[in-house]
Amino acid sequence: MQTVNKALQKPKKKICKLLALLCTGGYAMAETVTNTGANGSIETTIALGIPQSTEVEAVSYGDGTSTTINQNISASEMIWMKKLVRSQKYDSTGATTYLLPVKTYSVCVISGDINGAYLAVENTDFIGKNKGQHLRTVVEVSANGAATSGDQDFFFISSDAENRFAIDSLKFFDIEDLNPNKAHSFNLTKDIEHSIVEKSALGRTAQSHKRVLASPATYPVKHYAIVEESITADSNRTGQEVKSNGKNFQLHQTDFAENTCGSGNGALINFAVYLDINEISNAQNDVYSGTIGWSICKDNTCS
């Protein structure tokens, strides 16, 4: 397989457009004073405005609205991945999908509504430029879970012609066995079957996720974060130190330095992008391209 191009799109920031009083958390006070001889009484009404905005403060892969990743998988790496299908641990019934993480990133999101925010993800199949073959993509999203409603974890699949994704078992290539600081992230001396685990690249189990077909539709996401400290995530991004060599598979991984998006980075929403290992193993040599788009909003209209 040759170069895989992936454009990950950062949408416009979604922020509240409330009256200045509400967005600043100020208050209004009205007083009525009644004199009764030597006595007096004051009736006071206080209207408090609680800010309920949702705002993207920073994205770990950069300041631009999109990013392009050039990915390669060599012939020897393809042969190594095909060994999974022949291993004793492989589910030959077709009821298990094996996912390879190709990119992880984080978004720093301040959300002042205890009820949560809204999330939309549109990821497409990667389509071969010359032969038109499709490779499905899966995007995992994990919020902080602090809101009172919505789902904390999601899987968005780009296509599902057989309507199996909702019921299939999911297993993952262990992200701990991928070294993003090498030009070749795979360890080909280790049998691939020993790198298949139950937990995702974001450390979650598949059972905790809402599984949906990618579309413009929005979903309530369980994320609530009001940060008293200053947000410095945009100037404290972290990522791999070694660039791709243009020949081998390399995990693309970006994040933020600790405590730059709230205490313990508690205001982060984390993303992971996957390809189906079985589909990669059966893919034709070609250049595959696709896009990942996302929106995080205050309301379900993302207006």
N, C-alpha and C positions, 0 to 999 in steps of 0.2 A: 504493500500500500504506500502511496506517496502522500504528499502534503494534505492535511486536513485543515481547512480554514474555518475558524469559528469567530463570529462577530457577536459580542455580548453587548447588548444595548442598555444604556442607562437612560431611563425616561426622564421627563421633566419632573422637577421636585413638586410634590403635592403639599401645599401648606394651606392653613385656614385663612379665610378672608372674612373675619368677624369684625365687629366694631372695635375701635381702638381700646375701649374700656375692657372688652372681653379678652382680647389678645394680650393685654398687659397684666391681667389679673388684678386690676385696680378695684376701687369701690366707689359707690355713690351714696351720699347720705342726705336725708331730708329730715328737718327738725320742726316740731311744733311746740311752742312754749305757751303754757297757760298760767296766768297769774291768779292766785286765790288768796288775796290778802298777804299774810306773812308767809304763806306756803307757795310752792311752785312744783310743777311736774313737767317732765320732758319726754315726749313720745318720739322715739328714734327708729327710723327704718334704714337698714343697711342692705344694699344689694351687692353681692360679691360676684365677680366674674372669674370663673376658673378657665384657664386656657386649655383648649382641647384640640390643639393642632397636631398634625403628623408631618414631620419634616425629615428628609434625608440629609444628614450632615456630611457624610463622606462615603465613598466607595473604595474598597481596598485596591482595586486594579487601576485606579487613576482618576484624574479630573475630567477627562473627556466624556462625551456622551456614549461612546462605544469603544470597544477594544477588539483587536484582531489577533488571534493566536494561530500560528502555523505549527501543526502537529505532524509528526512522522512516526511510522511503525516500520521497522526494517524487516527484511525477509526472515532473518533468524528469530526475531521476536514473534513474527506470525507463526512460525513453526512451533515455537515454545508454547504459545497460547493454545494451539490446536491440541496439545497434549491433555488439556483439561477434559475434552470430550471423550478421550480414551481412558481416563482415570476411573477407578472404582467408586470414587465419591461423586461422580457426575450423575445427575438425574436425567436419564435417557427418556423419561416419559414426556418431557417437554413442559412439565408443570413448574419448573424453576427457572427464573431469569437470573443470570449472573452478570453483575454490573461492574464495570471498570471506571473508577473516578479519573477524569481527565483534567478537571479544574475545580478548585475551591476558592471562594472569595467571601468577603463580609461586607455588610452595609450597616453603617451607624445610623440608627433611626430613633429620633426623639418623638414619643407619642404620648400626649397628655390626656387621652381618653381612657379611663379605666375599663371601658367596654371593649377596647381593642382597636385595631386598624383593619384595613382591607388590602388584599394582595391579589395581583394578577400576574401570571407567567405565560408567555407565548414562546415555546421552543419548537423549532421545526426539525424534521428529519434532516440528516446530512445526506445530500444527494450527489452521486458521482457525476462529474462534469462530462465525461465522455460516454459512459455506459448507462447512466441513469439509475444505478442501483441505490436503494434507500437504506440508511442506517438510522434506527430510531435513537432519539436522545431522551434521557430522563434527567429532570432537574429536581433536586431535593432542597427544601427550604425548612429551616428550623428557627423559630422565634424564641423569645425569652420566657414565654408562658406566664407572664405576670398579670395579664388582663383577666377579666371575669368571663369572657366569652370568646368564641372562635376556636380554631384548631391551631395547635402549636407547630405541628410537623406536617409537611406535604411532600408528595411525589407528583410531579407533572410529567406525563409522557407525551411525546410529540405525535404519535399515531398508535392506533390499537385496532387493526383490521379484524383480528380474531376475538376481540372483546374478552381478553384473558387477563389483562394487567391487574384488574381489581381483585382477582382470586389467586393469581400465581404466587408461589413462594419467591422471595427475593433473597439473594445472597450477594456478597460483595467481595471484590478484591481488597484485601487488607491495605488500607492507606499507609499503615506503619511499615509495610514492605515496599513502599515506593519512596525513593529518595529524590526530592525535588532539587537538591543541590548537586546532582550529577547530570551530565548531559544525556545519560541513559538511566532512567529511573528504575527499570526492571532489574532484578537480580536473577539472571538466567541460570545460575548454579543451583537455585532452589526450585523444586518441582512446583508448578503453579497450583496444583491441588492443595498444597499446604498453606497457600495464601488466601484461601476462600474462607470467609468468616460470616457471622450472623449480623454484626454491627456495621452500620454505614460509615462513610467517610466523615460524617458529622457526629459519630459516636452514638447514634440512635438505632433502635430496633425497628424493623419494617412494620411491625404490628401497631406502632404508635402513630402511623401516618394516615392522613386522608389522601386517597389516590384519585387523581382527576386527569382528564384529557386536557392538554394545554389548549387555551382559547383566550379571547379577550375578557371572559367572565371574571368577576372579582369574588373573592372568598374572605369571610371574616378570619382574621389571623390574631392569635392570642399574644399580643405584644403591647406592653405598657411600660414606658420609661420616661421618667422625669429626672433630669440630671442636675444636681446643684453645682457640680464642679464644671470647670470650663472644658469644652470639647476640643481636643487637639488632634483628633484622629486623622484629619486631612493632611497633616504635616508629619505623621508618624506611621506611615505605611511600612509593612514588612513583606518580603518576598524572597524567592530563591536568588542566590548569588551567581549561579552558573546559567548561561544562556544555552538554548538548545543547539545541538551540533548539526541539525538539519537532516539527521539520518535515523536517530533512535527516538523511542517514546520518552517523553519527559512530562511528569506531572506538573501542571502550572498551579501554584499555590500562593495566594496573597492574603494578608491579614493586617491587623493594626497592633502597635505596641501596647503592652498591658496598661490598663487604667487610662486610656486616651479616649474612650467612648463610655464614660461613666465608670464607677467603681467596679473593678473586675471585668470591665468591658461589658457590663450588663445590658447595654442598650443595642447590642449587635443583633442583626438577623443574618444567619449564615446560609450560604448556598454551596451546593456541590453539583457538578455536571457529570453525567455518566454516559457511557456507550455500552451496548450489549456485547459481552465477550463472544457469545456464540455467533452473532451477526458479523462481528469483526473477523472471526476465524473463517467465515464463509464468503467474505467480501472479495470482489475483484479488484485488481490493481487499478487505481483511479485517484483523482483528486476530489475529495468530498467536502462540500460546503454547507453550512447551516447557520442559523442565528438563534440567540437566546435573548428574549426581551422580558422585562419585568417592570411592575409598577407597585409602589407601596403608597397607600392613600388614606385620607381621613374618613372618606365615605365610599359607598359602593358604586358611585358614579365616576370616581376618580376625576372629578371636575375641579 
